[in-house]
Amino acid sequence: MQLTGKSAIVTGASRGIGRAIAIDLAARGASVVVNYNSSAASAQEVIDAITAAGGKAIAVRGDVSKMEDAAALIKAAIDAYGKLDILVNNAGTTRDTLLMTMKEEDWNIVIDTDLKSVFNCSKAAIRPMIRQRGGRIINISSVVGLAGQGGQANYAAAKAGVIGFTKSLAREVGSRSITVNAVAPGFIPTALTNVLTDEQKEATIKMTPLGRFGKPEEVAYAVSFLASDEAAFITGVVLTVDGGLVMQ
């Protein structure tokens, strides 16, 4: 799965799954834009890791929950690399609590960061991809968007929305050789999952047929596959990377 000559954007790429995706895409030959919102130092660490391995990357700050920032991000990638072949919508956050205690702010920030950002970046990327008659959009959803999870109504709604968005956009742009797919990770230890108790983590392992947590790199491999020429006839799918936690 070589991506030599391709250019890519990964939103929310300064840590966790986004970091792993950016590094793997670059290792396969893609020139990468590492998007971040507030973690400039962490984003620079990703750039350093990529360039130390002989890859090419730049960091671009932007709050992709805002349309103007998303549009500026797409423009920055095209200005830097001349085109945009791959967009990975990974930016996300959580604000977990039961619905009866959930504040409207907790709902809005998760919907804006996890779902609206996918709309913003995809909308900005579609026109240049249509002009070049090709592209890959990969949206990071979650098994929570497939099965739900108590205390995560906002996150589940956003990630389920990502899946519906993915399937709809895939139908709209398929005739232009643009594929749109989603990856739904299971339990992958990152900063977003550190809020879970040890009891919750153990329960998740027991429900996972493979009997372990996943690794960010394992999600990255799935993304790189969907971004590759080998996946040219795959669109509108949800690829679960969850050790069998949620079987469809």
N, C-alpha and C positions, 0 to 999 in steps of 0.2 A: 504494500500500500504506500507507494511513493507519491508525494505531493510537491515534487520539485516544480518550480515555476508558478505555484499557486500563491495567492495572497489570502490572508484570513484575519478576521476579527474575533476575539473572544471577550465577551463582556464579563465583568466581575472576575477578572483573571489574576488578581493579586494573591489569591490564597485558595486552598482547598481543591475542589474539583476543577475550577476554572484554571488554576495554576497548572495542574497536571495536563489539562487539555492543551493549553498554550505550549507547554514544553514538548508534548508529544507531536503536535502538528509541526512545530519547528524542526524537531528531530527527523521528520519525514521529508523535509525540504521546503515547507511553506514559509513565507515571510509573514510574520505575525504582528498584529496590533494588540497589545495587552491593555485592555481597558480597566480602569479602576475609578473609584469615586473619592475615597478618602485615604487609602493606604498607599501613599506614594513610595514609602520606603519598601514596602512589600512588593509593589509592582517593579521597582528597580531590581530587587532580588531575583524576580522572574526573568527580567531582561538579562541580568548578569549570568544566570544559569543557562539561558539559551545561547548567548554569544560565546560563553566559555566552551560550549559544545560545538561551536562552529556555525550556529544558526543566526538568523536575522530577525530582529524584533525592535519595535518601538513601543513606548508607553503613551497612552492618551487618556487624560483625565476626562470624566464626564458622568453626570448623573443620568443614566439612560431611561429613567422613569419620566424624564422631561424630553419632549419632542425635539426641542432645539439642540439639546446636548447629543441626542441620538443622531440627528442629521449631521451635526458637526463631526461626530465620530466616523461616520461613513465617509464624509468628505476627506477627513484626515487620512484614512486608509488609502483612498484613491489617489490623493495627492502624493502620498509616500511611495506607493507601489504601482500606480498606473491603472489599477483595476481592483475589483473585489470578487474573489471566487467563492469564499467560504465565510459564512456568518454563523457563529455559535452564540446563541442567546442563553447565557448562563447566569446572569446577575440575579441574585435572590437574597431574601432575608426571611426571618421568622419572628413572630410575636405570639408565642403559644400561651393560650389560656382557654378556659371553658367559655362557651358563647355567652353565658349569663354574666360573666365578668369582663368580657371583651369590650374594650373601648373602641369607639368609632375610629380613632387614630390608629389603633392596632390593625383594624380591618383595612383601612385605606393604604397604609404604608406597605403592607404585604401585597395587596392587589396591584398597587402602582409599581412596586419593584419587581415582582415576580411575573406579572402578566402584562401590564401596560407597556413595560420596557420591551417585551417581545413584539408587540404591535409597533411601537415607535421605531425600533431598529429595522424590523422587517420591511416596514413601509418605506423607510429611507433607502434600503438596499435594493428593493425590487426594481426600480427604474434602471439603475446602471446594470443590473444583472440581465434585465430584458434586452437592453441595448447590445450586450455582448452575447446574448442568446445562450445563457448558461449560468449555473451557480448552484451552490449548496447552502441550504439553511437548516441548521440543526438546533432544535430547542430542547433545553434541559427541563424536563418535567420531574415527576417523582412517582413512586408507587403509591404515595399518599393521594395523588390525584386519581388513581385507579380504584383504591380500596377505602379511602377515607381514614381518619384517625381522630380519636377523641382529643379535644384540646387544640386542634389544628384546623378549625373550620375555615379560617381565612386562607391558610396555606393550601389546604386541600382544594378549595374553590379556585384559587389561582392556578394551581398545577393541573387541575382538570380542565380549566379554561385554556391552558397552553396546548393540551391535547386536541381540543376541538378546533382551536385556531390552526394548529398544524395541519389537520386533515382538510380544513376548508381552503387554506392557502395552497396546499398541494394540488387541489383541483383547479385552482385559478391559474397557476403558473406552469403547470406541467407541459403545456404545448410549447413553451419557450425553453425547454430543456433545463428547467430549474426544479430541483428536488427539494422537498420540505419534509423533514422527519423529526421525530422526538426520541430522546433517550430518557428512560425513567429509572433512575438509580434506586436501589433499596437502601439499606443502612450502610452509609459510608462515613466513618468517623472524620468529622471536620469541625470547625469552630461552631457551625450551626447545630451540630448534634451534641455538643458538650453539655448542653443544658439538661439532657436526659439523665435520670438517676441510674445507678448501677442495676437496680432491679428491672428497670425498663429495658436496659441494654441486654441483660441476661434473657429476658423474655423474648426479645427479638431474635436472639441467636437460636433459641429453642424452636422458634417458628420457621427458621430458615433451613430448608433441606440440606444445603451445603455446610451448615453448622458453623459459620463464621461471618464476620463482617467483610464487606468489600473494601477495595482500595481505590483511591482516586484515579490511579493509573488504569484500572480496569474499566472505568467509565470512559477515560480518555481514549482507550483503544477502540471502543465502540463508536465514539465520535469520529475518530480518524477513518474508520471503515466507511461510515456514511458520507464522509467528505471526499472519499476517493473515487477514482474512475470505476473501480470494481463494483461500486454501489449505484451505477448510473441508472439502473432499471428498478430502483427501490424508492418509493415515495409514499408519503402519507402513513407511514408505519410508526408504531411505538415500540421501541426496542427496550425491554426491561433488562437491567443489569442489577439483579437483586438476589442471586443465589437461590432462586426459586421461591422467594417469599410470597410473591403474588403471581400465581399462575393463571394465564388467561385461556 
